[in-house]
Amino acid sequence: MRKLKSVWILRCPGCRGHRRLERGTEVRMRNGKPDVRCPCGRSMTAKLLSGRTTDKACDTRCEGAKGHKCECSCGGENHGVSA
Protein backbone atom coordinates (compact mmCIF):
# COMPACT_ATOMS: atom_id res chain seq x y z
CA MET A 1 0.00 0.00 0.00
CA ARG A 2 1.19 3.48 -0.81
CA LYS A 3 -0.09 6.98 -0.06
CA LEU A 4 -1.00 8.93 -3.19
CA LYS A 5 0.85 12.19 -3.84
CA SER A 6 -1.57 13.32 -6.58
CA VAL A 7 -5.29 13.22 -7.35
CA TRP A 8 -6.41 10.41 -9.67
CA ILE A 9 -9.64 10.00 -11.66
CA LEU A 10 -10.75 6.38 -12.08
CA ARG A 11 -13.19 4.97 -14.62
CA CYS A 12 -14.67 1.49 -14.99
CA PRO A 13 -14.68 0.28 -18.61
CA GLY A 14 -17.59 -2.05 -17.87
CA CYS A 15 -20.28 -0.17 -15.95
CA ARG A 16 -18.69 3.27 -16.61
CA GLY A 17 -18.60 4.05 -12.90
CA HIS A 18 -16.31 6.88 -11.74
CA ARG A 19 -14.26 7.61 -8.67
CA ARG A 20 -11.85 10.30 -7.49
CA LEU A 21 -8.88 9.34 -5.32
CA GLU A 22 -7.52 12.15 -3.13
CA ARG A 23 -3.93 12.86 -2.13
CA GLY A 24 -2.95 10.86 0.94
CA THR A 25 -5.29 7.94 0.14
CA GLU A 26 -3.58 4.58 0.69
CA VAL A 27 -3.94 2.27 -2.30
CA ARG A 28 -2.24 -0.67 -3.93
CA MET A 29 -0.22 0.39 -7.00
CA ARG A 30 0.49 -1.53 -10.20
CA ASN A 31 2.69 -0.18 -13.01
CA GLY A 32 2.77 3.24 -11.33
CA LYS A 33 -1.04 3.59 -11.23
CA PRO A 34 -3.64 2.89 -8.52
CA ASP A 35 -4.91 -0.70 -8.72
CA VAL A 36 -8.58 -0.32 -7.75
CA ARG A 37 -11.58 -2.56 -8.44
CA CYS A 38 -15.01 -1.16 -9.24
CA PRO A 39 -17.98 -2.45 -7.20
CA CYS A 40 -19.00 -4.35 -10.39
CA GLY A 41 -15.74 -6.34 -10.03
CA ARG A 42 -13.72 -4.94 -12.94
CA SER A 43 -10.38 -3.20 -12.69
CA MET A 44 -10.71 0.58 -13.05
CA THR A 45 -8.51 2.63 -15.39
CA ALA A 46 -6.67 5.52 -13.71
CA LYS A 47 -5.50 8.89 -15.02
CA LEU A 48 -3.86 11.72 -13.11
CA LEU A 49 -6.04 14.79 -12.70
CA SER A 50 -4.67 17.53 -14.92
CA GLY A 51 -5.78 20.91 -13.54
CA ARG A 52 -5.12 24.32 -15.03
CA THR A 53 -6.29 27.49 -13.27
CA THR A 54 -8.16 29.93 -15.51
CA ASP A 55 -10.60 32.84 -15.12
CA LYS A 56 -13.55 30.55 -15.87
CA ALA A 57 -15.79 30.17 -12.80
CA CYS A 58 -15.96 26.74 -11.18
CA ASP A 59 -19.51 25.29 -11.25
CA THR A 60 -21.46 22.02 -11.19
CA ARG A 61 -19.95 20.97 -14.53
CA CYS A 62 -16.57 20.85 -12.81
CA GLU A 63 -17.81 19.29 -9.55
CA GLY A 64 -19.72 16.58 -11.44
CA ALA A 65 -17.02 15.97 -14.05
CA LYS A 66 -15.99 12.44 -14.94
CA GLY A 67 -12.94 13.23 -17.06
CA HIS A 68 -9.38 13.93 -15.92
CA LYS A 69 -8.86 17.48 -17.30
CA CYS A 70 -9.96 20.62 -15.44
CA GLU A 71 -9.66 24.16 -16.74
CA CYS A 72 -11.42 26.58 -14.38
CA SER A 73 -10.80 28.77 -11.35
CA CYS A 74 -10.36 25.83 -8.94
CA GLY A 75 -7.50 24.32 -10.97
CA GLY A 76 -8.77 20.80 -10.17
CA GLU A 77 -9.54 21.15 -6.44
CA ASN A 78 -13.29 20.61 -7.00
CA HIS A 79 -13.05 18.49 -10.15
CA GLY A 80 -15.21 15.37 -9.93
CA VAL A 81 -15.95 15.69 -6.19
CA SER A 82 -19.63 14.86 -6.71
CA ALA A 83 -19.33 12.53 -9.71
Secondary structure, DSSP 8 states (H G I E B T S, - for coil): -EE-SS-EEEE-TTT--EEEE-TT-EE-EETTEE--B-TTS-B-EEEE-EEEE-SS---HHHHT--SSEEEETTTTSSTTTT-
